[in-house]
Amino acid sequence: MKISRTLTSLLPLSLGLAAMLIPASSATARPWTNAQGQTIEAELQELKGEAGSEVAVLKLSNGQTYDVALSTLSAADQAFAKEQAATASAEKPTETKAPAGPSVFKDLLDGKLVSVDGKRVGKYEMETEPEYYAFYFSASWCGPCRAFTPSLVSFYNENPGAKKTFEIVFVSRDQDEGSMEDYMVHDAMPWPAIKFRYVERMDEVTKYMGNGIPCLVLVDREGKVISDSYVNGNYRGPTAVMREMEALAAKKVAAK
């Protein structure tokens, strides 16, 4: 079977859509099979297009590339392509330049934050806005949350300079204010939280929460997601976001 004939049967397409580039370390040649059972050996270069109409860009050993509708490939190939695209997205968080003016969250959060002061929770006023916000969706009743929070606390306390780059804001998913505050005090959360009575009214913030917790989401001042615990609906957890926050802060410090 000739490769050119096989690619023709794979219905090559030319679509100028947003693409997710696959890192070179991930782009290794492998067999790709279409619905008719025909197979070629190629590297996945990128996956582009909207969900449901994605296009896989495949590169042959001779250097030629072809756009192939993802839906025409086998189920295993479709899953592989999506997994590689998700990994590429997770490994390369998008960095945006913070605008000079107030963020879209300033007025929203003004007067609605609290923080731990000794053994009590009291009003908190943010003196200077950070370049990024990291919304931490968590609850005292959530086992995985209680396991992760100490790591996030240590990370925050060990990187005091990073606070100029981002600020973590706790968004409670507890059932009542007392449980939320006990959680904050017990784990000595060093970051502010949205007052319990305001949480459910803040669709502008809660919209970032995925299907489960713990969920950590890093956004810029305009509300654009930079790093998320969920990528393409797949849960990769808050630790990955925390590491990307650490890398981002280090890059900011090195640039100064």
C-alpha positions as CSV (number, residue, x, y, z in Angstrom):
1,M,0.0,0.0,0.0
2,K,1.4,3.4,-1.0
3,I,1.6,6.1,1.6
4,S,0.2,8.7,-0.7
5,R,-2.9,6.6,-1.4
6,T,-3.4,5.9,2.2
7,L,-3.3,9.6,3.1
8,T,-5.8,10.4,0.4
9,S,-8.2,7.9,2.0
10,L,-7.7,9.7,5.3
11,L,-9.4,12.7,3.8
12,P,-6.7,15.4,4.3
13,L,-8.2,18.8,5.1
14,S,-6.9,22.4,5.1
15,L,-8.3,24.4,8.0
16,G,-6.8,27.7,9.4
17,L,-7.8,27.1,13.0
18,A,-6.1,27.6,16.3
19,A,-3.6,24.8,17.0
20,M,-2.0,23.1,19.9
21,L,1.6,22.3,19.0
22,I,3.0,19.0,20.2
23,P,6.5,19.2,21.9
24,A,9.3,17.6,19.9
25,S,9.9,15.1,22.7
26,S,6.3,13.8,22.3
27,A,6.3,13.8,18.4
28,T,7.5,10.4,17.7
29,A,6.5,8.3,14.7
30,R,3.8,5.7,15.3
31,P,1.1,3.9,13.3
32,W,-2.1,5.8,12.4
33,T,-5.1,3.8,11.3
34,N,-8.3,5.1,9.5
35,A,-11.8,3.7,9.7
36,Q,-11.1,1.4,6.7
37,G,-8.2,-0.2,8.6
38,Q,-5.4,1.4,6.4
39,T,-2.3,2.4,8.3
40,I,0.6,4.8,7.9
41,E,3.7,5.6,10.0
42,A,3.8,9.3,10.9
43,E,4.4,11.9,13.7
44,L,1.7,14.0,15.3
45,Q,2.7,17.6,14.9
46,E,-0.3,19.3,16.2
47,L,-4.0,19.1,16.9
48,K,-6.1,22.0,15.7
49,G,-9.8,23.0,15.4
50,E,-12.8,23.2,17.7
51,A,-14.0,20.2,19.8
52,G,-15.8,17.8,17.5
53,S,-14.1,19.0,14.4
54,E,-10.4,18.6,15.3
55,V,-7.7,18.1,12.7
56,A,-4.6,16.1,13.3
57,V,-1.5,17.3,11.4
58,L,0.7,14.2,10.6
59,K,4.2,14.3,9.3
60,L,5.7,11.5,7.2
61,S,9.4,10.4,7.3
62,N,10.0,12.4,4.1
63,G,9.0,15.6,5.8
64,Q,5.6,16.0,4.2
65,T,2.7,17.0,6.4
66,Y,-1.0,16.3,6.0
67,D,-4.1,17.6,7.7
68,V,-6.4,14.6,8.6
69,A,-9.9,14.9,10.1
70,L,-9.5,13.4,13.6
71,S,-13.0,11.7,13.3
72,T,-11.7,9.6,10.4
73,L,-9.1,7.9,12.5
74,S,-9.5,5.0,14.9
75,A,-10.8,5.5,18.4
76,A,-7.4,4.7,19.8
77,D,-5.7,7.3,17.5
78,Q,-8.2,9.9,18.4
79,A,-7.7,9.3,22.1
80,F,-3.9,9.5,21.7
81,A,-4.0,12.7,19.8
82,K,-6.2,14.4,22.4
83,E,-4.0,13.2,25.2
84,Q,-0.9,14.6,23.5
85,A,-2.6,17.9,23.0
86,A,-3.8,18.0,26.6
87,T,-0.3,17.3,27.8
88,A,1.2,20.0,25.6
89,S,-1.4,22.5,27.0
90,A,-0.6,21.5,30.6
91,E,3.2,21.8,30.1
92,K,3.1,25.2,28.5
93,P,0.9,27.6,30.4
94,T,0.1,30.7,28.5
95,E,1.7,33.9,29.9
96,T,0.0,37.2,29.4
97,K,1.2,40.7,30.2
98,A,-0.7,42.2,33.1
99,P,-2.5,45.5,32.2
100,A,-1.5,48.6,34.0
101,G,-5.0,49.4,35.4
102,P,-7.2,47.5,37.9
103,S,-8.2,44.0,37.2
104,V,-11.7,42.7,36.5
105,F,-11.7,41.3,40.0
106,K,-10.8,44.4,42.0
107,D,-14.3,45.8,42.5
108,L,-15.7,42.3,42.7
109,L,-13.5,41.4,45.7
110,D,-13.2,44.8,47.3
111,G,-14.5,44.5,50.9
112,K,-15.4,40.8,50.5
113,L,-12.2,39.2,51.6
114,V,-11.2,37.8,55.0
115,S,-8.0,36.2,56.3
116,V,-6.6,34.4,59.4
117,D,-5.4,36.7,62.1
118,G,-4.0,34.6,64.9
119,K,-6.8,32.2,65.8
120,R,-9.6,34.1,64.3
121,V,-10.7,35.2,60.8
122,G,-11.2,38.9,60.1
123,K,-11.5,41.4,57.4
124,Y,-8.8,41.6,54.8
125,E,-7.9,44.5,52.5
126,M,-5.6,43.9,49.5
127,E,-3.1,46.7,49.4
128,T,-1.7,46.0,45.9
129,E,-3.2,43.9,43.2
130,P,-1.1,41.0,42.0
131,E,-0.4,40.3,38.3
132,Y,-2.3,37.0,38.6
133,Y,-5.0,35.5,40.8
134,A,-4.9,31.8,41.9
135,F,-8.4,30.8,42.9
136,Y,-8.3,27.8,45.2
137,F,-11.6,25.8,45.4
138,S,-11.5,23.6,48.5
139,A,-13.5,22.4,51.5
140,S,-12.8,21.1,55.0
141,W,-14.9,17.9,54.3
142,C,-12.8,17.0,51.3
143,G,-10.0,14.5,52.0
144,P,-7.9,15.2,49.0
145,C,-8.2,18.9,49.8
146,R,-6.9,18.4,53.3
147,A,-4.1,16.4,52.0
148,F,-3.1,19.0,49.4
149,T,-3.6,22.3,51.4
150,P,-0.5,21.9,53.6
151,S,1.7,21.6,50.5
152,L,0.1,24.8,49.1
153,V,0.7,26.6,52.4
154,S,4.4,25.5,52.4
155,F,4.8,26.6,48.8
156,Y,3.2,30.0,49.6
157,N,5.3,30.6,52.7
158,E,8.5,29.5,51.1
159,N,8.1,31.8,48.2
160,P,7.3,35.3,49.7
161,G,8.5,37.1,46.6
162,A,6.0,35.2,44.5
163,K,3.2,37.1,46.2
164,K,4.0,40.1,44.0
165,T,3.3,37.9,41.0
166,F,0.2,36.1,42.2
167,E,-2.2,36.0,45.1
168,I,-4.1,32.9,46.1
169,V,-7.7,33.4,47.0
170,F,-9.5,30.6,48.9
171,V,-13.1,29.9,47.5
172,S,-14.8,27.7,50.0
173,R,-17.1,24.8,49.1
174,D,-18.0,24.2,52.7
175,Q,-21.6,24.0,53.9
176,D,-21.3,26.8,56.5
177,E,-19.1,29.7,57.5
178,G,-17.9,28.1,60.7
179,S,-16.5,25.1,58.9
180,M,-14.8,27.4,56.4
181,E,-13.2,29.5,59.1
182,D,-12.1,26.4,61.2
183,Y,-10.4,25.1,58.0
184,M,-8.6,28.3,57.4
185,V,-7.4,28.6,61.0
186,H,-6.5,24.9,61.4
187,D,-4.4,24.8,58.2
188,A,-3.0,28.4,58.9
189,M,-3.9,29.5,55.4
190,P,-1.7,32.6,54.7
191,W,-3.8,33.9,51.8
192,P,-7.2,35.6,51.9
193,A,-10.6,34.0,51.2
194,I,-13.9,35.3,49.9
195,K,-16.3,35.8,52.7
196,F,-18.6,32.8,52.9
197,R,-21.8,34.7,52.4
198,Y,-20.5,36.1,49.1
199,V,-19.2,33.0,47.5
200,E,-22.4,31.7,45.9
201,R,-23.0,35.2,44.4
202,M,-19.7,35.4,42.6
203,D,-20.4,33.7,39.4
204,E,-17.4,35.6,37.9
205,V,-15.2,33.5,40.2
206,T,-17.0,30.2,40.7
207,K,-17.2,29.7,36.9
208,Y,-13.6,28.7,37.0
209,M,-14.2,25.7,39.3
210,G,-14.1,22.3,37.5
211,N,-16.2,19.2,38.2
212,G,-14.4,18.5,41.5
213,I,-12.1,19.7,44.2
214,P,-9.3,20.5,45.1
215,C,-9.2,22.8,42.1
216,L,-6.6,25.5,41.6
217,V,-6.9,27.9,38.7
218,L,-4.5,30.6,37.8
219,V,-5.9,33.6,35.9
220,D,-4.6,36.9,34.7
221,R,-6.1,40.3,35.5
222,E,-8.4,40.1,32.6
223,G,-9.8,36.7,33.8
224,K,-8.0,34.6,31.2
225,V,-7.0,31.2,32.4
226,I,-3.2,30.7,32.5
227,S,-3.1,27.3,34.3
228,D,-5.9,25.0,35.4
229,S,-6.4,21.8,37.4
230,Y,-8.6,20.6,34.5
231,V,-7.4,20.4,30.9
232,N,-9.9,19.6,28.2
233,G,-12.1,18.2,30.9
234,N,-9.4,15.9,32.2
235,Y,-8.3,16.3,35.9
236,R,-4.6,16.7,36.4
237,G,-4.8,18.1,39.9
238,P,-3.7,21.3,41.7
239,T,-0.1,20.2,42.2
240,A,0.6,20.8,38.5
241,V,-0.8,24.3,38.7
242,M,1.2,25.0,41.8
243,R,4.4,24.0,40.0
244,E,3.6,26.2,37.0
245,M,2.9,29.1,39.4
246,E,6.4,28.5,40.9
247,A,8.0,28.5,37.4
248,L,6.1,31.6,36.5
249,A,7.2,33.5,39.6
250,A,10.9,32.4,39.1
251,K,10.8,33.6,35.5
252,K,9.4,37.0,36.7
253,V,12.2,37.3,39.3
254,A,14.9,36.3,36.8
255,A,13.6,39.0,34.3
256,K,14.1,41.8,36.8
